[in-house]
Amino acid sequence: MFVRPKKPVPEPHVRHSLADLGYHIDPEDGLIRSTRTNQPYAFSEADKRHATELYYQLVHPASRALLALLTDTLHMDAIPIPSSTQPHCFVYATPRALSSQQLAVLIVGHGTFAGVWAWNTLLKHGVHQGSMVDYIRALEQRGIGVLVLNPNMNVVAPDGVAESHSSFTGRGTEIRGSETADEHVGFVWSQLLRDNSAVQRIAFVAYNTAGNAVVDLLRYDYTRFVEKAAGVAFIESTHSLFDLGRGSLVWLAGAAQNWQTQMGQDAGDTSTADRLGCPVVAVENTTESREMTPALCREGIVEYLAACLERGPLPNAADFGPGQDQGENLAQAMDELSDSDNDGGIDSLDSVEAVQGSHVREDGYIGWD
């Protein structure tokens, strides 16, 4: 007799909180501490197997505790993307941020939750080093609205919680507009920012792979992007100049900077500026961990964002179009900025000759609209 094999019944997904695992975020110093001993979390080299298991057990609960801190302590609004009636993730905005004239948009790199620069840094060094909390507070003190994006939450698990493609192994429902990190950034740009008349000046902080998404806005929606974007602070960016025309290259050279820490053999290396198409700000890093870069650069980046927002978008940038002549030399484009004395970038593109017949792709990325 044929016996049909039983289908395995998937175990229910259990979500532990940080408290369930015996840890909490110390409200005084922001460290992840043991509830029992009050000692800060530390990775034990003596028992690496157990230490690794504990690390991965804490990663998501610590990140979700950070999200709770954004809403409960910083009083940020959780805005559903694409909407509350569909499978969604959240982006986080300071009060009245989307009606502020000046707005800073903060975007994490690959894999992590909104507001978390790096899991390793959050667990080992706490909220002040491993998250965006100090950035948000510093920008708010300057009267700048803040929007924190959530590019790595791509699917919704059966229990209704947003998860990342990179870490969720179960069956989930894709989040429309956030199928990938780049699409998430493009969706938020087109739905919340681009046509928002209240927000007149926007500056971006893009960490690591988030640089790709911001450059895509420049690549595919050049005219509308440069009419609002006052500047970009890249951090250890991985973006590419592929398919960027002369206008886009000049805009990057004058309205963006890339912060990166230099360690050992990296000192004196100037190739990054050529690869990324913008000035590089080198920061000494004695921690031997590149994941500390956002924390080490915070003061400089906040100053830069404030300067960009005070200046506003580069005048006349939209008139030139992105340009499609890939034969243009980036060095030549940057040479035309040499007369500028503004540390935060050029004040105008009037000095740059218009590219004849340049083609502006108004809605190159159809999915955004």
PyMOL commands that set and color helices and strands:
alter all, ss='L'
color gray80, all
select helices_A, chain A and resi 48-72+97-99+119-125+127-130+133-141+181-193+210-220+222-228+246-255+264-266+271-276+290-296+298-311+317-320+330-335+366-368
alter helices_A, ss='H'
color red, helices_A
select strands_A, chain A and resi 23-25+32-34+77-81+89-93+102-107+145-148+155-156+162-163+173-174+201-207+229-235+256-262+280-284
alter strands_A, ss='S'
color yellow, strands_A
deselect
rebuild
show_as cartoon
